[in-house]
Amino acid sequence: MHTPKIAVVLPCYNEEGAIAKVIRDFRAAFPDAVIYVYDNNSKDRTAEIARAEGAIVRTELQQGKGHVVRRMFRDIEADYYIMADGDDTYEASIAPSMIQLAIDGPHDLVNCVRRETEDAAYRGGHRFGNLMLTGVVRRIFGNRVRDMLSGYKVFSRRFVKSFPALSQGFDIETELTVHALELAMPVAHVDGPYRGRPAGCESKLRTYRDGWRILMMILKLVRHERPIFYFGLLAGVFSLLSLILIAPVVEHYFVTGLVPRLPTAVLSMGLMIIAILSLMVGAILDTVTRGRRELRMLAYLQYPIFSGPDCATRVESARLSKDVAGHGNA
């Protein structure tokens, strides 16, 4: 039984207008937490300001949020990790309830579901893209995660240390979600306010470019994690094309006994062979994927769940310690 070691991790790129307040807010919520700011080649004074506020500042030279998250997860040792953006759009005061929910569950992922408090919080394209992409992932991998692209999350140590981060940019949020779903991790949600960025801060998310990258990441994860579905779908498409092409050829053969459209028949046969090969590839890769998933599960199980007193118990223990100290002094 011990107090959890909490790390607040803030990936940042050009956030000098907001980072000081973000650090102060999280320090007020968790006075004993270690706050890390990972600067991703900022052109402004983000790192300087964060250092002046007492945060541990580190630099990731490879550009992109995925690179930053991979570096943070590799370098930092903690029982729980609070990850938030450095643009002051999330409410730090709900972090204690997220940590408590993670401990009580226990849950390996606690996701903040964004609730807009200002009209400027969401751009229209971002809102639609989030709903669409979250819906696609929920349909394919499971519906246990809401607001997949929220940047405010709490992770357990076993989640972080078993996560094979491969993404480079904002598609890291998709990979985090699928990792939790594929290993059937306990997941919880907390509704939290989501406000607009302070004056002078602009969103780093590009609606169409990053939306396309996230969609491509979803397709890649479907191929890696659901190969029998992915290649089975391709097999179905090729089979359908083959049958459509061969139908008039077969009909003409039964009427005349001749096959005048030999190239079409060869093409149809080739497409059917490709369909069969796709199905076989899917079956083989499904076995490989199962082995990879088992290795990730073994890495996940290397770390025991956190065992410690809840917040109420810690507060009561602190009060009793003060009472005992007071009686001793008396």
Secondary structure, DSSP 8 states (H G I E B T S, - for coil): -----EEEEEEESS-TTTHHHHHHHHHHH-TTSEEEEEE-S-SSSHHHHHHHTT-EEEE--S-SHHHHHHHHHHH---SEEEE--TTS-B-GGGHHHHHHHHHHTT-SEEEEEEEE-STTSS-HHHHHHHHHHHHHHHHHH-S--SSTT-S-EEEEHHHHHT------STTHHHHHHHHHHHTT--EEEEEEEE----TT------HHHHHHHHHHHHHHHHHHH-HHHHHHHHHHHHHHHHHHHHHHHHHHHHHHS----HHHHHHHHHHHHHHHHHHHHHHHHHHHHHHHHHHHHHHHHTS-------HHHHHHHHHHHHHHHHHHH-
